[in-house]
Amino acid sequence: MSGHDVESLARIASAGDLAALNVLLVTVRPEVLRVCSRLLTNREDAEEACQDTLLAVARGLPRFEGRSAFRTWMFRIATNRARSARCGDRADTRTGRDDGLADIADVRRTSVVATTRVDLLEALKQLRPELAEALALRDVVGLSCSEIAVLHHVPEGTVKSRLHQARRQLRNRLTA
């Protein structure tokens, strides 16, 4: 479904059409899950953040004023939910509980591609949250720098700087 169709569906759903809301949520779920999965290394946390996002979208849609594109608004909710889940992850690591991908990455039983993905996820986890979010929204979701700027309430130049820093730090971590 194209972005224009999703925007139209969101307008119809915001007017109270429950069928349109159901179609909208089913349509955007894969995108929301993709964003949450890129921001969270734990699959269950990503699923939970995705569900929280969809629930928040369903509840908040009647109040959505359309000052930004629907997807921009939705991705902002998703990044906030993922950020909240990531903060919960940090609390878990302080208590010694580690459900992350590090346990899965046993070289004896993991392919080179999967190990590389685990390395990338681990490197992303070490980035400051605003850098990781900007990178995921740009390179995974495909949002423009101006859309990310609207999402994060920062100038477009700040987004470009964050992207540059994130890519530089990832490159350094992955080649070390």
Secondary structure, DSSP 8 states (H G I E B T S, - for coil): --HHHHHHHHHHHHTT-HHHHHHHHHHHHHHHHHHHHHH-SSHHHHHHHHHHHHHHHHHHGGG---SS-HHHHHHHHHHHHHHHHHHHHHHHHHTT---SGGGT--GGGS-HHHHHHHHHHHHHHHS-HHHHHHHIIIIII---HHHHHHHHTS-HHHHHHHHHHHHHHHHHHHH-
